[in-house]
């Protein structure tokens, strides 16, 4: 009798558990089939009209068309990206909130600030890369400097007087300029701004002497002849800008390189199926290398990569050549099918390799202060 009672009690429970396991197994496929069922929001620390914003709007248009749902860009510039990152961190991890950032926020800042209001590896899941690019040395159109050698001579003649701008302490442009100081034995003054656009406006008007900028961020002012490019911090010249010499060709340090990647992340806990769906769809709409004319002069190379199945990156330098395949993959993965496109990316830079970052003017809207070469948020 007791056995029969137990059987009656546990048989429905076992059947329910079996049904739950079957449903759980089919859930990722169901998510992939129905996602997105409503608009997706992409939070970004970039101001409207900036280079990363312009590229993201192209990507948004294409994804929205494919999804039948809008990918809405939510610009939240300022505070070294902390406003946008905090917004995304607090969002529900359901796949309907993305974060567009670059290696400034996910790779460099953890080595520059004593404390951050977020943990790149614990608070976010990598979703897909968007593009990578190298930086030009940008000066005013009427600058007397004809090449990087002139800039270096001026910096050596007046230590601490030559100003350069960036969009935040610990940004790629900041670390790149500090690296140039270290490589040339010069000392210049860093002036951080709230957003990218203000940096190049100030370069054009002469408020600051120079800045690192990409084809996406400084290209429009270059086309308008308000600024000029002295050099490209890359091993070779960039297609579309072949008249701009490399850093070594322009009198700067040979082999000197400054580059960045821009990618999409999601709050930690976002379903893997949703991440893989977005990853694959980004890969479908990114143009291949041979037909990316619609993206110029915005970027040097839109990326293309496989779904994210790699382990978390460690706090070590990750500079390598990455062979891309037909779908997005993350900048720090090692595996993939070789194709004609080869990307070299930098994810993390060890603190011991960072140049001193203490020579800063009062931040323009960053609300941060120098603290012994590193900075407290």
C-alpha positions as CSV (number, residue, x, y, z in Angstrom):
1,X,0.0,0.0,0.0
2,X,2.8,2.4,1.0
3,X,4.6,1.6,-2.3
4,X,1.5,2.4,-4.3
5,X,1.0,5.7,-2.5
6,X,4.6,6.7,-3.1
7,X,4.2,5.8,-6.7
8,X,1.1,8.0,-7.0
9,X,2.9,10.9,-5.3
10,X,6.2,10.8,-7.2
11,X,5.1,9.7,-10.7
12,X,3.6,13.2,-11.5
13,X,6.6,14.9,-10.0
14,X,9.0,12.8,-12.1
15,X,6.9,13.5,-15.2
16,X,7.0,17.2,-14.5
17,X,10.8,17.1,-14.0
18,X,11.2,15.3,-17.3
19,X,8.9,17.8,-19.0
20,X,10.9,20.6,-17.5
21,X,14.2,19.1,-18.8
22,X,12.8,18.8,-22.3
23,X,11.6,22.4,-22.2
24,X,14.9,23.6,-20.9
25,X,16.8,21.8,-23.6
26,X,14.6,23.4,-26.3
27,X,14.7,26.9,-24.8
28,X,17.9,28.1,-26.5
29,X,16.5,27.0,-29.9
30,X,13.2,28.8,-29.1
31,X,15.1,32.0,-28.1
32,X,17.2,31.9,-31.2
33,X,14.0,31.5,-33.3
34,X,12.0,34.3,-31.7
35,X,14.7,36.8,-30.6
36,X,14.3,39.7,-30.8
37,X,10.5,40.0,-30.1
38,X,10.8,43.7,-29.2
39,X,13.2,46.7,-29.8
40,X,16.8,46.2,-28.6
41,X,18.6,49.1,-26.9
42,X,22.4,49.7,-27.4
43,X,23.9,52.0,-24.8
44,X,27.0,53.9,-25.8
45,X,29.4,56.3,-24.1
46,X,29.9,58.1,-27.4
47,X,28.3,61.4,-28.3
48,X,25.9,61.5,-31.3
49,X,27.8,62.0,-34.6
50,X,31.1,60.7,-33.2
51,X,32.9,58.0,-35.2
52,X,31.8,54.9,-33.2
53,X,28.3,56.3,-33.1
54,X,28.2,56.7,-36.9
55,X,29.4,53.2,-37.5
56,X,26.9,51.8,-34.9
57,X,24.0,53.6,-36.7
58,X,24.9,51.9,-39.9
59,X,25.0,48.6,-38.1
60,X,21.7,49.5,-36.3
61,X,19.9,50.2,-39.6
62,X,21.0,46.8,-41.1
63,X,20.2,44.8,-38.0
64,X,16.8,46.5,-37.5
65,X,15.9,45.6,-41.1
66,X,16.9,42.0,-40.6
67,X,15.2,41.6,-37.3
68,X,12.0,43.5,-38.0
69,X,12.6,45.2,-34.7
70,X,14.5,48.4,-34.0
71,X,18.0,48.5,-32.5
72,X,17.8,51.9,-30.7
73,X,21.0,53.8,-30.0
74,X,21.1,55.4,-26.5
75,X,24.0,57.8,-26.3
76,X,25.2,58.5,-22.7
77,X,28.6,60.3,-23.0
78,X,30.7,61.6,-20.2
79,X,32.5,60.4,-17.0
80,X,35.0,58.2,-18.8
81,X,32.1,56.0,-20.0
82,X,30.9,55.2,-16.5
83,X,27.4,56.6,-17.1
84,X,26.7,54.4,-20.1
85,X,28.4,51.4,-18.6
86,X,26.5,51.8,-15.3
87,X,23.2,52.0,-17.2
88,X,24.0,48.7,-19.1
89,X,25.2,47.0,-15.9
90,X,21.9,47.7,-14.2
91,X,19.8,46.5,-17.1
92,X,17.9,43.2,-17.1
93,X,20.2,40.4,-18.6
94,X,17.6,39.4,-21.2
95,X,19.4,40.3,-24.5
96,X,17.5,43.5,-25.0
97,X,20.2,45.8,-23.7
98,X,23.6,45.9,-25.3
99,X,26.7,48.0,-24.5
100,X,28.9,49.5,-27.2
101,X,32.4,50.2,-25.9
102,X,36.0,49.9,-26.9
103,X,39.2,48.6,-25.4
104,X,39.5,51.9,-23.4
105,X,36.7,50.7,-21.2
106,X,37.3,47.0,-21.1
107,X,41.0,46.7,-21.4
108,X,42.9,49.9,-20.4
109,X,40.8,51.5,-17.6
110,X,41.2,48.5,-15.2
111,X,44.9,49.1,-15.2
112,X,44.7,52.9,-14.9
113,X,42.1,53.4,-12.1
114,X,42.4,52.1,-8.6
115,X,38.7,51.4,-8.5
116,X,36.1,51.1,-11.2
117,X,32.3,51.1,-10.8
118,X,32.2,47.9,-12.9
119,X,34.2,44.8,-13.5
120,X,34.7,44.1,-17.2
121,X,34.9,40.3,-16.8
122,X,32.3,39.8,-14.2
123,X,29.6,42.4,-15.1
124,X,29.5,41.8,-18.8
125,X,29.4,39.1,-21.5
126,X,31.2,39.7,-24.8
127,X,28.8,39.6,-27.7
128,X,30.4,40.7,-31.0
129,X,33.2,42.9,-32.3
130,X,32.2,45.7,-34.6
131,X,35.5,47.1,-36.1
132,X,39.1,47.8,-35.3
133,X,41.2,50.8,-36.4
134,X,44.5,52.6,-36.0
135,X,45.0,56.2,-35.1
136,X,46.3,59.3,-36.9
137,X,48.2,62.1,-35.4
138,X,45.8,65.0,-35.8
139,X,46.8,68.7,-35.8
140,X,45.1,71.9,-36.9
141,X,45.0,72.6,-40.6
142,X,47.2,75.7,-40.1
143,X,49.7,74.0,-37.7
144,X,53.3,74.8,-38.6
145,X,54.2,71.2,-38.0
146,X,54.7,69.3,-41.2
147,X,55.5,65.9,-39.7
148,X,55.8,64.1,-36.4
149,X,59.4,65.0,-36.2
150,X,58.4,68.7,-35.9
151,X,56.0,67.8,-33.1
152,X,58.7,66.0,-31.2
153,X,61.1,68.9,-31.6
154,X,58.5,71.3,-30.3
155,X,57.8,69.1,-27.3
156,X,61.5,68.8,-26.5
157,X,62.0,72.5,-26.8
158,X,59.2,73.3,-24.4
159,X,58.7,70.4,-21.9
160,X,55.2,70.3,-20.5
161,X,53.8,73.1,-22.8
162,X,52.6,71.1,-25.8
163,X,49.0,70.0,-25.2
164,X,47.2,67.0,-26.5
165,X,43.6,65.9,-26.0
166,X,41.6,62.8,-25.5
167,X,38.1,61.7,-24.5
168,X,39.1,60.6,-21.1
169,X,41.8,59.6,-18.6
170,X,42.9,56.1,-19.5
171,X,41.5,56.2,-23.0
172,X,43.4,54.7,-25.9
173,X,44.2,58.2,-27.2
174,X,45.6,59.1,-23.7
175,X,47.7,56.0,-23.3
176,X,48.8,56.2,-26.9
177,X,50.1,59.8,-26.4
178,X,51.8,58.9,-23.1
179,X,53.4,56.0,-24.9
180,X,54.7,58.4,-27.6
181,X,56.1,60.6,-24.8
182,X,57.9,57.6,-23.3
183,X,59.2,56.5,-26.7
184,X,60.5,60.0,-27.6
185,X,61.7,61.2,-24.2
186,X,59.2,64.1,-24.2
187,X,56.8,65.5,-21.7
188,X,53.5,67.0,-22.8
189,X,50.2,68.1,-21.2
190,X,47.1,65.9,-21.4
191,X,43.7,67.6,-21.6
192,X,40.8,65.2,-21.2
193,X,37.4,66.0,-22.7
194,X,33.8,64.8,-22.1
195,X,33.4,63.5,-25.7
196,X,35.3,62.8,-28.8
197,X,33.8,65.6,-31.0
198,X,35.1,68.3,-28.6
199,X,38.6,67.0,-28.9
200,X,38.9,67.6,-32.6
201,X,37.1,70.9,-32.5
202,X,39.7,72.0,-30.0
203,X,42.5,70.8,-32.2
204,X,41.0,72.6,-35.2
205,X,40.7,75.9,-33.2
206,X,44.1,75.6,-31.7
207,X,42.9,75.2,-28.1
208,X,45.0,72.1,-27.9
209,X,48.0,71.3,-30.2
210,X,47.2,67.7,-31.3
211,X,45.4,64.5,-30.6
212,X,45.2,60.9,-31.8
213,X,42.2,60.3,-33.9
214,X,40.8,57.7,-36.2
215,X,39.3,57.9,-39.7
216,X,35.9,57.6,-38.0
217,X,36.4,60.3,-35.3
218,X,38.6,62.8,-37.0
219,X,37.9,62.0,-40.7
220,X,35.0,64.4,-41.2
221,X,37.1,67.4,-40.0
222,X,39.9,66.1,-42.1
223,X,37.6,66.0,-45.2
224,X,36.5,69.5,-44.3
225,X,40.2,70.7,-44.2
226,X,39.9,71.9,-40.6
227,X,42.6,69.5,-39.4
228,X,45.4,67.6,-41.1
229,X,47.0,64.2,-40.4
230,X,50.7,64.1,-39.8
231,X,51.0,60.3,-39.6
232,X,49.2,57.0,-39.1
233,X,50.3,55.1,-36.0
234,X,50.4,51.7,-37.8
235,X,52.9,49.4,-39.6
236,X,51.6,50.4,-43.0
237,X,49.5,53.1,-44.7
238,X,45.8,52.9,-44.7
239,X,43.7,52.4,-47.8
240,X,41.9,55.6,-48.7
241,X,44.6,57.6,-46.9
242,X,47.6,56.4,-48.8
243,X,49.1,59.9,-48.8
244,X,49.4,59.9,-45.0
245,X,52.8,58.4,-43.9
246,X,53.3,55.9,-41.1
247,X,54.7,57.2,-37.8
248,X,58.2,56.0,-38.8
249,X,58.0,57.6,-42.2
250,X,57.0,60.9,-40.6
251,X,59.9,61.2,-38.3
252,X,58.4,59.4,-35.3
253,X,59.5,56.2,-33.6
254,X,59.7,53.3,-36.1
255,X,57.1,50.7,-35.6
256,X,55.1,52.8,-33.2
257,X,51.4,51.8,-33.3
258,X,48.2,52.9,-31.6
259,X,45.0,51.0,-32.3
260,X,41.6,50.1,-30.8
261,X,38.6,47.8,-31.3
262,X,35.0,48.6,-30.8
263,X,32.6,45.8,-29.7
264,X,29.2,44.9,-28.3
265,X,28.7,43.5,-24.8
266,X,25.7,42.4,-22.7
267,X,25.0,42.4,-19.0
268,X,26.3,39.3,-17.2
269,X,23.7,36.5,-17.2
270,X,22.3,37.3,-20.6
271,X,21.1,34.0,-22.2
272,X,23.8,32.4,-24.4
273,X,21.2,31.8,-27.1
274,X,20.5,35.5,-27.4
275,X,24.2,36.4,-27.4
276,X,24.9,33.8,-30.2
277,X,21.9,35.1,-32.2
278,X,23.1,38.7,-32.1
279,X,26.7,37.6,-32.8
280,X,25.7,35.6,-35.9
281,X,23.4,38.4,-37.1
282,X,26.1,41.0,-36.7
283,X,28.4,38.8,-38.8
284,X,25.7,38.6,-41.5
285,X,25.4,42.4,-41.9
286,X,29.1,43.4,-41.6
287,X,30.6,44.0,-45.0
288,X,33.4,41.7,-46.2
289,X,36.8,43.2,-46.7
290,X,36.5,43.5,-50.5
291,X,33.2,45.4,-50.4
292,X,33.3,47.7,-47.4
293,X,33.2,51.0,-49.3
294,X,30.0,52.0,-47.6
295,X,31.9,52.1,-44.3
296,X,34.7,54.4,-45.5
297,X,36.0,56.8,-44.2
298,X,34.4,55.6,-40.9
299,X,36.7,52.7,-40.1
300,X,39.8,50.9,-41.3
301,X,38.3,47.5,-41.1
302,X,34.9,46.2,-40.0
303,X,35.5,42.9,-38.2
304,X,34.2,39.5,-38.9
305,X,34.3,36.7,-36.4
306,X,32.9,33.5,-35.0
307,X,30.4,33.0,-32.1
308,X,31.8,33.7,-28.7
309,X,32.9,30.3,-27.2
310,X,36.3,31.2,-25.9
311,X,37.3,31.4,-22.2
312,X,37.6,34.8,-20.4
313,X,40.8,36.7,-21.2
314,X,43.3,37.0,-18.5
315,X,45.1,40.2,-17.3
316,X,47.9,39.9,-19.8
317,X,48.8,41.3,-23.1
318,X,46.8,39.7,-25.9
319,X,48.2,41.1,-29.2
320,X,48.1,38.6,-32.0
321,X,47.0,38.1,-35.6
322,X,43.4,36.8,-35.7
323,X,42.1,35.0,-38.8
324,X,38.4,35.8,-39.3
325,X,35.6,33.7,-40.6
326,X,32.2,34.5,-41.9
327,X,30.6,35.3,-38.5
328,X,31.7,37.6,-35.7
329,X,34.2,36.5,-33.2
330,X,35.7,38.1,-30.2
331,X,38.9,40.1,-30.4
332,X,40.7,37.8,-28.0
333,X,39.9,34.4,-29.4
334,X,42.6,32.3,-31.0
335,X,40.7,29.8,-33.2
336,X,38.9,30.2,-36.4
337,X,38.9,29.3,-40.1
338,X,41.5,31.2,-42.0
339,X,40.2,33.6,-44.7
340,X,41.6,36.5,-46.6
341,X,41.0,38.9,-43.7
342,X,43.6,39.1,-41.0
343,X,43.1,41.3,-37.9
344,X,45.6,42.1,-35.1
345,X,43.9,43.1,-31.9
346,X,44.9,44.2,-28.4
347,X,42.7,43.2,-25.5
348,X,44.6,43.8,-22.3
349,X,47.8,45.7,-21.5
350,X,49.6,44.8,-18.3
351,X,50.1,47.6,-15.9
352,X,53.9,47.2,-15.9
353,X,53.9,48.2,-19.6
354,X,51.7,51.3,-19.2
355,X,53.6,54.6,-19.5
356,X,53.2,57.2,-16.7
357,X,49.9,59.0,-16.9
358,X,50.3,61.7,-14.3
359,X,50.8,64.7,-16.6
360,X,47.2,65.8,-16.9
361,X,45.4,69.2,-17.0
362,X,42.1,69.6,-15.2
363,X,39.7,67.1,-16.8
364,X,37.0,68.6,-19.0
365,X,33.9,67.1,-17.5
366,X,35.6,63.9,-16.3
367,X,35.4,64.8,-12.6
368,X,38.6,62.9,-11.9
369,X,42.0,63.8,-10.4
370,X,45.5,62.6,-10.7
371,X,46.7,60.3,-7.9
372,X,50.3,59.1,-8.2
373,X,50.2,58.1,-11.8
374,X,46.9,56.2,-11.4
375,X,43.5,57.7,-10.9
376,X,40.7,57.2,-8.4
377,X,37.2,57.3,-9.8
